[in-house]
Amino acid sequence: MTAPAAAIDSVRAETAPLLAVRDISVRFGGIIALGGISFDVLPGQVVGLIGPNGAGKTTLFNCLSRLYIPNSGDILFDGRSIMNAPRHAIASIGLGRTFQNVALFDRMSVLDNVKVGCHSQTQSGFIASFLRTGGVAAEERRIEERARELIAFMDLEAFAALPAGPLPFPIRKRVELARALAASPRLLLLDEPAAGLNHEEVEVLKEQIRRIRDHQKVTTLLVEHHMSLVMSVSDKVVAIDFGRKIADGTPSEVQRNPDVIRAYLGTEA
């Protein structure tokens, strides 16, 4: 390959979307939950997905996670369709997710909860694990190191040995985020990460999202109602209403969009 051709391929790799949502539609009986949604997420971006309650945001996230099967359209991850990927393979291909309702193993320690997130990256089979071969021991050491690295990254070292169940809600949310990162995702889906947090905790979350992008090199797509958070951390914002995209652009562009103003305020403002 000539030097100019190599340079062109490098530019294409940087500008090609990591996630491409193409005309996704979902119907529940006669209800159109999503009607032809399309947008891109570029590598290294933080993209906010906003809309009023019932707009279809979580439905779209469930399509990206393969929990729902769209009636039509396609979802491309790194240029390849994920429509035929089994649900259990989503983590291994590079997509991680948190949920609105934190779901941890309450009786397990914070460390063990984060280690669970590494499961999709393991290679040892059942027999090797049962026999405790040398390869399994080495893999377990790598998992322990990765989990402790993420616990330090998320400022959870003081809680590492404690059971997750009794911990304060903001700490539990941080544990869930560390667990999602443990699978080494290329794209992280955050489903209302600011829900239940106070002002100070939201400020901490803002910094965590930025650090995840800058230090962990993870692209992020977040669904969120907290407009201050979305507009301050997002490189791009996609707004949907009644299952249809009404705006797609920079935070300032979307904030000024009359359809977005109408959807939230019921007026042209």
Secondary structure per residue as TSV (DSSP state, phi and psi in degrees):
chain	resnum	aa	ss	phi	psi
A	1	M	-	360.0	131.4
A	2	T	-	-70.7	160.6
A	3	A	H	-60.0	-45.0
A	4	P	H	-60.6	-40.3
A	5	A	H	-64.1	-39.8
A	6	A	H	-63.6	-38.9
A	7	A	H	-65.7	-39.6
A	8	I	H	-62.9	-44.1
A	9	D	H	-62.9	-35.6
A	10	S	H	-66.3	-41.7
A	11	V	H	-64.5	-42.3
A	12	R	H	-61.3	-41.4
A	13	A	H	-63.0	-35.3
A	14	E	H	-76.3	-29.1
A	15	T	H	-99.3	-15.4
A	16	A	S	-68.4	139.0
A	17	P	-	-65.9	140.3
A	18	L	S	-74.2	-39.9
A	19	L	E	-123.3	128.9
A	20	A	E	-126.1	112.6
A	21	V	E	-95.5	121.3
A	22	R	E	-122.1	101.2
A	23	D	E	54.4	47.7
A	24	I	E	-79.1	127.7
A	25	S	E	-127.9	138.0
A	26	V	E	-134.9	129.8
A	27	R	E	-123.7	137.5
A	28	F	E	-114.2	96.0
A	29	G	T	65.4	-123.6
A	30	G	T	-91.2	3.0
A	31	I	E	-95.0	127.5
A	32	I	E	-91.5	104.8
A	33	A	E	-80.0	-38.1
A	34	L	E	-136.7	133.7
A	35	G	E	-126.3	81.3
A	36	G	E	75.1	48.7
A	37	I	E	-81.0	131.3
A	38	S	E	-138.7	135.6
A	39	F	E	-169.2	165.8
A	40	D	E	-119.0	151.9
A	41	V	E	-124.5	118.1
A	42	L	-	-85.0	154.7
A	43	P	T	-57.2	135.3
A	44	G	T	86.0	-3.4
A	45	Q	-	-84.8	154.8
A	46	V	E	-109.3	117.9
A	47	V	E	-116.0	127.9
A	48	G	E	-97.0	134.5
A	49	L	E	-112.1	114.2
A	50	I	E	-122.9	164.8
A	51	G	-	162.9	157.0
A	52	P	S	-62.6	167.4
A	53	N	T	-55.3	135.1
A	54	G	T	82.8	7.9
A	55	A	S	-72.6	-23.8
A	56	G	S	115.3	10.8
A	57	K	H	-63.9	-50.3
A	58	T	H	-68.5	-33.2
A	59	T	H	-59.4	-42.6
A	60	L	H	-64.5	-43.5
A	61	F	H	-59.6	-39.4
A	62	N	H	-67.8	-28.6
A	63	C	H	-69.1	-42.8
A	64	L	H	-63.3	-32.3
A	65	S	T	-86.3	-1.8
A	66	R	T	68.7	17.6
A	67	L	S	-76.5	-30.8
A	68	Y	S	-115.2	148.9
A	69	I	-	-107.5	116.2
A	70	P	-	-62.6	152.0
A	71	N	S	-72.8	-28.9
A	72	S	E	-158.4	166.6
A	73	G	E	100.4	-176.2
A	74	D	E	-146.0	153.2
A	75	I	E	-126.8	119.2
A	76	L	E	-108.2	129.8
A	77	F	E	-117.7	117.7
A	78	D	T	54.6	39.5
A	79	G	T	85.8	-2.9
A	80	R	E	-119.9	137.9
A	81	S	E	-66.6	139.6
A	82	I	-	-105.3	7.7
A	83	M	T	-63.3	-26.5
A	84	N	T	-103.2	4.2
A	85	A	S	-74.2	134.9
A	86	P	-	-67.2	153.2
A	87	R	G	-58.6	-37.9
A	88	H	G	-71.2	-11.2
A	89	A	G	-93.9	-6.0
A	90	I	H	-60.3	-42.7
A	91	A	H	-64.7	-39.3
A	92	S	H	-71.5	-22.5
A	93	I	H	-87.2	-7.4
A	94	G	T	118.9	16.2
A	95	L	E	-111.6	127.6
A	96	G	E	-117.8	158.3
A	97	R	E	-150.5	144.8
A	98	T	-	-111.1	165.9
A	99	F	-	-122.6	161.7
A	100	Q	S	-58.0	-45.0
A	101	N	S	-98.7	116.3
A	102	V	-	-61.9	129.1
A	103	A	-	-126.1	93.0
A	104	L	-	-110.8	167.8
A	105	F	-	-86.6	98.3
A	106	D	T	-62.5	-31.9
A	107	R	T	-85.5	-11.3
A	108	M	S	-88.3	156.3
A	109	S	B	-70.7	163.5
A	110	V	H	-58.2	-43.3
A	111	L	H	-58.3	-47.4
A	112	D	H	-67.0	-34.8
A	113	N	H	-61.9	-42.2
A	114	V	H	-69.1	-37.1
A	115	K	H	-61.9	-32.6
A	116	V	H	-57.9	-34.2
A	117	G	T	-64.7	-18.8
A	118	C	T	-81.8	-4.2
A	119	H	G	-57.1	-39.4
A	120	S	G	-68.3	-13.4
A	121	Q	G	-98.6	-0.2
A	122	T	-	-80.7	155.3
A	123	Q	-	-117.6	-19.4
A	124	S	-	-70.3	139.1
A	125	G	-	-87.6	-178.5
A	126	F	H	-62.9	-45.7
A	127	I	H	-65.6	-44.3
A	128	A	H	-61.9	-39.8
A	129	S	H	-66.8	-40.0
A	130	F	H	-64.8	-38.9
A	131	L	H	-84.6	-7.9
A	132	R	T	56.2	51.8
A	133	T	-	-68.9	168.8
A	134	G	H	-60.6	-35.7
A	135	G	H	-63.7	-37.6
A	136	V	H	-66.1	-43.4
A	137	A	H	-61.2	-42.2
A	138	A	H	-65.0	-39.6
A	139	E	H	-65.7	-40.3
A	140	E	H	-64.7	-35.1
A	141	R	H	-65.8	-41.2
A	142	R	H	-63.7	-39.8
A	143	I	H	-63.8	-44.0
A	144	E	H	-60.8	-43.6
A	145	E	H	-63.4	-43.9
A	146	R	H	-63.9	-43.6
A	147	A	H	-63.1	-44.1
A	148	R	H	-67.7	-34.2
A	149	E	H	-61.4	-43.2
A	150	L	H	-72.9	-34.8
A	151	I	H	-61.5	-41.4
A	152	A	H	-67.1	-41.5
A	153	F	H	-60.8	-36.4
A	154	M	T	-94.7	12.2
A	155	D	T	56.6	47.7
A	156	L	-	-114.7	11.8
A	157	E	G	-59.2	-33.9
A	158	A	G	-68.4	-16.4
A	159	F	G	-111.2	1.2
A	160	A	T	-55.4	-39.5
A	161	A	T	-91.9	-3.4
A	162	L	S	-88.0	149.4
A	163	P	B	-64.9	144.1
A	164	A	S	-72.7	-29.5
A	165	G	T	-55.5	-51.0
A	166	P	T	-79.6	-2.5
A	167	L	S	-69.5	151.5
A	168	P	-	-57.8	150.5
A	169	F	H	-54.1	-45.9
A	170	P	H	-60.8	-33.8
A	171	I	H	-70.7	-39.9
A	172	R	H	-61.8	-39.6
A	173	K	H	-64.0	-36.4
A	174	R	H	-68.9	-36.2
A	175	V	H	-63.4	-42.9
A	176	E	H	-62.5	-37.6
A	177	L	H	-66.3	-41.6
A	178	A	H	-62.6	-40.4
A	179	R	H	-63.5	-40.2
A	180	A	H	-64.1	-37.7
A	181	L	H	-71.3	-23.2
A	182	A	H	-62.6	-24.6
A	183	A	T	-81.2	4.5
A	184	S	-	53.1	53.8
A	185	P	-	-71.6	152.8
A	186	R	S	-90.3	-27.1
A	187	L	E	-129.1	127.8
A	188	L	E	-111.4	126.0
A	189	L	E	-100.8	116.1
A	190	L	E	-108.0	116.3
A	191	D	E	-99.4	100.9
A	192	E	S	50.3	60.8
A	193	P	T	-66.5	-22.2
A	194	A	T	-89.0	-4.7
A	195	A	T	-59.7	128.5
A	196	G	T	83.3	2.5
A	197	L	-	-99.4	146.2
A	198	N	-	-85.5	-178.7
A	199	H	H	-59.3	-45.8
A	200	E	H	-64.3	-39.0
A	201	E	H	-69.6	-33.4
A	202	V	H	-66.2	-37.9
A	203	E	H	-62.9	-38.8
A	204	V	H	-64.1	-42.1
A	205	L	H	-61.8	-40.8
A	206	K	H	-54.6	-48.0
A	207	E	H	-65.8	-36.9
A	208	Q	H	-63.6	-42.3
A	209	I	H	-63.4	-42.0
A	210	R	H	-64.1	-41.2
A	211	R	H	-68.1	-35.0
A	212	I	H	-61.9	-42.6
A	213	R	H	-67.7	-47.2
A	214	D	H	-80.2	-34.7
A	215	H	H	-104.6	-36.4
A	216	Q	S	-89.5	-10.1
A	217	K	-	58.5	43.9
A	218	V	-	-111.7	126.6
A	219	T	E	-73.8	144.2
A	220	T	E	-131.2	135.1
A	221	L	E	-120.9	120.9
A	222	L	E	-124.7	137.3
A	223	V	E	-93.8	128.8
A	224	E	-	-158.9	142.6
A	225	H	S	-94.0	-16.7
A	226	H	-	-78.2	97.1
A	227	M	H	-64.2	-36.0
A	228	S	H	-61.7	-42.3
A	229	L	H	-62.8	-50.6
A	230	V	H	-58.8	-49.1
A	231	M	H	-70.9	-23.7
A	232	S	H	-88.4	-25.2
A	233	V	H	-107.6	-13.9
A	234	S	-	-87.4	139.6
A	235	D	S	-82.4	-26.0
A	236	K	E	-149.6	147.8
A	237	V	E	-129.2	134.8
A	238	V	E	-114.4	126.4
A	239	A	E	-112.5	133.7
A	240	I	E	-127.3	154.3
A	241	D	E	-151.9	133.0
A	242	F	T	50.1	39.3
A	243	G	T	79.0	7.8
A	244	R	E	-127.6	145.6
A	245	K	E	-73.4	130.1
A	246	I	E	-115.3	-13.2
A	247	A	E	-161.2	152.0
A	248	D	E	-158.4	111.3
A	249	G	E	175.0	-162.7
A	250	T	-	-68.8	161.0
A	251	P	H	-53.9	-43.0
A	252	S	H	-66.8	-37.6
A	253	E	H	-64.2	-43.6
A	254	V	H	-69.0	-38.4
A	255	Q	H	-60.7	-31.7
A	256	R	H	-89.6	-7.3
A	257	N	-	-67.5	125.2
A	258	P	H	-63.4	-30.4
A	259	D	H	-69.3	-35.1
A	260	V	H	-69.8	-43.8
A	261	I	H	-59.6	-43.1
A	262	R	H	-65.2	-40.9
A	263	A	H	-63.8	-37.2
A	264	Y	H	-89.9	-35.1
A	265	L	H	-110.8	-13.0
A	266	G	S	71.6	21.8
A	267	T	S	-152.5	161.8
A	268	E	-	-75.8	-11.5
A	269	A	-	54.9	360.0
